[in-house]
Structures are given as C-alpha cells and as structure tokens.
Amino acid sequence: MDTFASFKTSQYRILWIFNLLSYISRWGQVTAYLWIVTEITGSPFYVSLVGFFGMFPMFILGIVAGHLADIWNRQKILLFTQITCLIGTVFMLAIVSLELLQFWHCYIAALITGIGYSVEMPSRRSMLHDILHQKGSTNGFALDSVAMSLSLSIGPMMAGAIIGISTFYGYHLVFILLIILHLCACGLMLNLRVEPRKHSDKQVDRSINIIEGIKYVSTNQLILSVISITFIMNLFLFSYSNLIPIIAKQVLFVGPTKMGTLQGMFGVGALVGALLVASIPRITRHGLIFIAGCFVTFLALLGLGISKSYYLSLVALALLGIGAAGFSTMQAAIVVLVADIDYRGKALGVVSLAIGTGPFGAIIIGISATFFNPSLALIINSVIGLALLTLLIFVVPSLLKITPLNSDKVVK
C-alpha cells in the first residue's frame, strides 16, 4: 500500500504544489470577502451574495470549460486562471489601500476570481489523468483532494488570523500574501511539462457545442447519477460556508481568528478523509464511498445547525469535511474512469455546470437565514439534502454499485 504513489512522478508533484498554492489563495480570498461583508452589513443575505458572485461564472462557463479542456492547451488555461485571480486580488488591495472599501467591492472581486476558476476544474483534472494515465489516476485524484483539503484549512485560517492580529493592516497583509501565492503558482505552471495528449481514432466534432456534452452524459447512467448528486450537494450543502462568518459572530460570538479556524476545520476533516481514501490499495466500490460521504456531510451539517458551542461546531465541520472528501474524490474518479477519452473534458464540463448551481444554493440559504435564522437555515438544508439522497438511492439503487471495472473497455 503506497499512499503517496503519485508523488513519484515529478510533473505530478509540480501540478500538486500548483493546486495547493492556487487554492490556498482562493479560499483565503473568499474568507476575507465574507468577513468584510459581515463586518460592514451583518446581513446573512448580503454575505451569501459573495458566494453567489464567486460561483455564478461556473454556472455560465462550466460546460464551455469542459469543451476547452478537450481542444485547447490545458496548461495555458490554468495559467489564465491565475492571472485572472491576480487581477481580482490586486483590485482589492488597491481599494483597501486607497481607503475606498465598500461591501459591494467584494462582489466585484469574487466575480473576477470566479471567472478564472470557472474554466479551471476540467483542465486541472484532465491534466492529472494525462500525467498519471489510467492506472494511477485514482490515487492521483485522492492526493489532489489532499491538496484541496490543505488549502481549505490553511487559506481560511491564515486569512482569519492575519485579519484578527492586525486590525488596521489586516486586509492589506492578507491581499499582499495572496498575490505572492498566485505569482508562485504562475511560476510553477510555466515550468510544468506534460506530454501531448492522444486522441482516439474516432472522428469527433470539435466545434464548440454545449449540448454535445449534455447529450453524452445523458446516455451514461453512472455519470448522470454522479451529476445528479453533485446538483444536490451544491444546492443544499456547500452553501453552508457562506454563513460561517454570520454563525461565528451572531451565534457563537467569536472574532475573525476563530471564524477562520471554523472555516478551516472543514479542510482538516477533508484532509483526513482524502488520506484515508488515498490509503486504500485497491478501491472496488467507488459508488459506496461516494454515497456514504454525501450522507455523512448532511448529517454533520445537521449537527452544525443544532450546535451552540464553538468546539462542537469545530467537530461538526471536521466530520463534514471527512464526508466531503469521499464525495469529491469519487466524483472526479468515476467520471474520468468511465468517460470516453474524447468526451472526458466535456463530461467534466457538465460536472462543472452542476457545481455551478452553487450560487443558487448561496441565494437559497441566504434567504432562508434572513427569514428564519442562520442555524435553522442549516437544519432545513440538511433535512432536504438527506431526503433527496434517500429518494435518489431508491430510484437508482445501482448508485451504490458504481465501480470502474468496465472503464478499461470504455477508455482506450
């Protein structure tokens, strides 16, 4: 059993560190934006709009991103992501330095960053498969989730700590550090060397056709089931993070440092979960891990909604992260292993489209928290999520039996 087998490939190590730095900066930005809006407005709805603007570009561009990953240079696409995010971060540093900061500036910066990341996921995960190929891709995806998990813990904790330590210069220092991280990520991507990818012998229309990816996915029950669950998770689970600053300030009565720790505990749990998945020598029940992870996340969300204790909330968020690791690792692995090589990017593009429903989840939980209260909004989302998952399993029981055993016949 070799948990870190993929690290033996030098180009994978470069891609892994690139992902880590990129996402530390991303989640640091999100945490800073959420806290700024919380401090200025104190409104759950206004805070949730940060998530809306940050995720909306993926809803619009997600399926196009999958197509671009199939026909364009993936390395250049990932470099574009970093440059776009740099623009958003420099914008916020300028606004803060000129003492012009208003809460709506965070929406503009989140939108700019969201545009960059909307085209990132299909290229990043397809490039991972290009480097490791079929045999090592599952371990590679698990270790990729480790990088995402580390970033989800380091980014928010770092941003919250810096803001908490320095009341006056906190925002300046956060954005300066985030700019440095993005510049380092650009340097790594420029030094990455990936072999030109091969295409199958089949004649495939490579003109931009958004409907093509959806049609392909609709003919594959395994991928379609994964995407259905991705819709549920992004509408009713992951939007919880938009309410963490409100929960921290209005329910748990803590400041930015402890708020950052709250946000980061999801990443700590996700790191543990990703390492557990990566340590499995041979995964034969991808679907079972995928579904179990989803149920754990919603049960943990229920616990977070009930909790009035800071430390119990930390435990709930850690458990939520463990479940999310099973979901996110198997989500990508199932799609990439099952999809035909010429439609892999398009299939991941449809996954991006499903992930792109996240902004509507942010609006839903923001309205719910405004009409009721933040804790009750979390409880409502958890109950809805558990009900929909249970219904889907009854309708499509084969979800629990998803394996990649036939992938060798599908992916040549």
Secondary structure, 3 states (H helix, E strand, C coil): CCCCHHHHCHHHHHHHHHHHHHHHHHHHHHHHHHHHHHHHHCCHHHHHHHHHHHHHHHHHHHHHHHHHHHHCCHHHHHHHHHHHHHHHHHHHHHHHHCCCCCCCHHHHHHHHHHHHHHCCHHHHHHHHHHHHHHHHHHHHHHHHHHHHHHHHHHHHHHHHHHHHHCCCCHHHHHHHHHHHHHHHHHHHHHCCCCCCCCCCCCCCCCCCCHHHHHHHHHCCHHHHHHHHHHHHHHHHCHHHHHHHHHHHHHHCCCCHHHHHHHHHHHHHHHHHHHHHHHCCCCCCCHHHHHHHHHHHHHHHHHHHHHCCCHHHHHHHHHHHHHHHHHHHHHHHHHHHHHCCHHHHHHHHHHHHHHHCCHHHHHHHHHHHHHHCCHHHHHHHHHHHHHHHHHHHHHHCHHHHHCCCCCHHHHCC
